[in-house]
Amino acid sequence: MNTDPKTSSEISFDDFKSQILNDYRVAVTSRECSLLGRREVLTGKAKFGIFGDGKELPQLAMARAFHDGDFRSGYYRDQTFMMALGELTPKAFFHGLYATTDIEKEPMSAGRQMGGHFVTHSIQEDGSWKNLTEQPNSSADISCTAGQMPRLLGLAQASKIFRNVKGIDQTNFSNNGNEVAWGTIGNASTSEGHFFETLNAAGVLQVPMVISVWDDDYGISVPAKYHTTKSDISEVLKGFQRDEENEGYEILKVRGWDYTALIHTYENASDIAREEHVPILIHVTELTQPQGHSTSGSHERYKSAERLEWEKENDCNKRFKEWILANNIADETELKELEKSCKQAVRSAKKEAWSEFLAPIIATKKELVQHLDKLAAESSNKVFIQKLKNDLIAIEEPIKKNIASIARTALRYVIGENTPSKQNFVDWLNKYLANKQEEYSSHLYNGYNQKATDVKAIIPQYDDEAEMVDGRIIVRDNFDKLFEKYPNTLVFGEDVGNIGDVNQGLEGLQEKYGELRIADTGIRETTIVGQGIGLALRGLRPIAEIQYLDYILYGLQTLSDDLATLSYRTVGKQVAPLIIRTRGHRLEGIWHSGSQMGGLVHLLRGMNILVPRNMTQAAGFYNTLLACNEPALVIESLNGYRLKEKKPNNLGNYRTPIGKVETIKTGKDITVLSYGSTLRIVEQAAKELMALGIDVEVIDAQSLLPFDLEHDCVKSLEKTNRLLIIDEDVPGGCSAYLMQEILEKQGGYQYLDSAPQTLTAKAHRPAYATDGDYFSKPSLEDIVEKVYAIMHEASPKKFPKLR
């Protein structure tokens, strides 16, 4: 490997000095933010702090090598890097610490995440994409250790796609794939499976990815010897090093206090990754953590006196200053003035941020005091209300909770009173609570004009002599239309490419569209999901396939903590409209017939969860999703690929609506709600129940998140007055969620003449073979007998006891 430094041009000494002193200014500013940030937590102004002190110098070097259009996927130590890029000011740093809910003042998450979680904005106010090639980009951080790694893979792979796949409109997203994805991770977190899975996948894919490992020899209180074999991650990974015969990684090692070596290393890494599309790991050693892991404790408890002294002497900022002085770039007086200026600026920023945080709350406090005065004047409980007012006045630096709590408490003292002041107060309080709730609860889903629920339904059309084909043919031919229509769409997963997926839903498409668009992957669900997130963040439209629903658990952490929360934690400033395609429900055995929908509907709030009953519906959902800008999980019915369906003549164009149920059969005696593969059994049971004199209304949920936005289920209950939810999840799983939606959210309880009931699978995993399925999940006989029992309870003479 060529280790000579690469510079774009020769510069004068004055320019060189200016660059060095600017780096030192950023390092000192960042350190001062860390020091004052800790104090703000310890004095109670902030709840928690986790900072980047001790990591300043390598982050400055990384920022030097970072180009507009590049992406970062890092973690909560990277504040210096963001400051060096101009994407984080000291004032914004403190607004993040205080959890200011103004996105202009706290651009990282408007107070939804703790400080140290960084993001840049990809989406404009109208919901359109910004030009990502003209700005530095940071994907939104999550706290979960190594959780940033899976998406890093996709961010890097996007460059490979843009460089090698023809026909994609790269406007706003790429400059011929010249962008590098930069990942950062602490040395202890390299113990996580996410790190190793990503590392291996990037080596296989050969993508422009640079991972920096910040190594300070500890993971909270636990030294490296308990985390890593040989206590050295780059030593462990030597087998990944590329050579003349084999592709692999460039692995570089550099000390975190050595400024010139860091600059050369990062320039070199940038050039190699950018030009050759080779992944690189930079192991940055001999770093320190001057204040310990976080504000939750002190590192003096677990570090020896010798280690603490070593950290003091080898602090990267201290060594940087010594290097500047030794090379006569500046003298002591000049540096002291610079340090003084930085500290004053940070103190001023802290003061201004706190003042700006408090100002709107204090203004609201004054409004509430006025309302309480008027309320007390007209109330028989004047004394109690005045006490609340005085308690409020005594709080010099209130938070919103104080306002809301005191106001809501005051309302209890005027129960039954009817005065003008009370009505004005109620109106004010309702408006205040609604506005504040919006600050904390908006953008769980796309808040712009590309919502999934806004896509209008288009029904499938059929020729008079429509062909009856296997369901897989409908999915396959629909995908063919989509890949032709959308050049930025691609699909990948285990067995997806060469054989066209295990159920032939992509048969022949790799040959037509190429190995990069219809791609096989290794067995690695977490990074399949991560690929999808990263690709979607860069403007592509990926479909990531998890072979069976049971195996989605491997990628569930990444789906739940990263994808599902993305819009929410960035207040809509980043979106990743990834489609997860999988198949599940009934088949054979524990690991191929799962239906863990209850867990998914709770853990994946922020995604659309769609459960089509057949392949025509499934294809329609894909068409809908590519017309919107939201992530989704589509679960195809595993036993439906060989069932015959009429083939629509408008494949690629018809759209199954999201958030709407479909009434499959009307009836007057009882409403039965189900979805997926079980729905076919419900339909058969409805026919047999008709022979018993019971007229069942069958409704297909088809969209679990969101569910029945038009409240068609409660409209059905108004007619039938009885409800049974049938689900092949465990008891209390998805059926409980659906029950709450209908009875509580839709108000369906008021129309019931019989107790609402559920029929679910057994609490255990489904047993193997046909008999195992029969005794594990709702059968035709189970459904008939359950419905009959409900009708027997309502009318025992008309429906005598069955057994």
GISULSUL-V74153 format. One record per helix or strand of 2 or more residues. SS is the DSSP state (@ for helix, = for strand). FROM is the first residue (numbers start at 1). LEN is the number of residues. If there is no record, write none. Layout:
ss = (SS & SS)
from = (FROM & FROM)
len = (LEN & LEN)
This chain:
ss = (@ & @ & = & @ & @ & @ & = & @ & = & @ & @ & = & = & = & @ & @ & @ & = & @ & = & @ & @ & @ & @ & @ & @ & @ & @ & = & @ & = & @ & = & @ & = & @ & @ & = & @ & = & @ & = & = & = & = & @ & = & = & @ & = & @ & @ & = & @ & @)
from = (13 & 56 & 71 & 79 & 90 & 132 & 137 & 149 & 181 & 188 & 193 & 209 & 218 & 222 & 224 & 229 & 233 & 249 & 259 & 280 & 299 & 305 & 316 & 332 & 382 & 400 & 420 & 452 & 468 & 471 & 489 & 509 & 518 & 525 & 541 & 549 & 566 & 579 & 597 & 608 & 615 & 632 & 644 & 662 & 670 & 678 & 696 & 703 & 712 & 723 & 734 & 748 & 757 & 769 & 780)
len = (30 & 10 & 3 & 6 & 9 & 3 & 2 & 16 & 6 & 4 & 13 & 6 & 2 & 2 & 3 & 3 & 8 & 7 & 18 & 6 & 3 & 9 & 11 & 46 & 13 & 13 & 22 & 3 & 3 & 15 & 5 & 5 & 3 & 13 & 5 & 15 & 4 & 6 & 7 & 3 & 11 & 6 & 3 & 4 & 5 & 14 & 5 & 3 & 9 & 4 & 12 & 4 & 3 & 6 & 15)
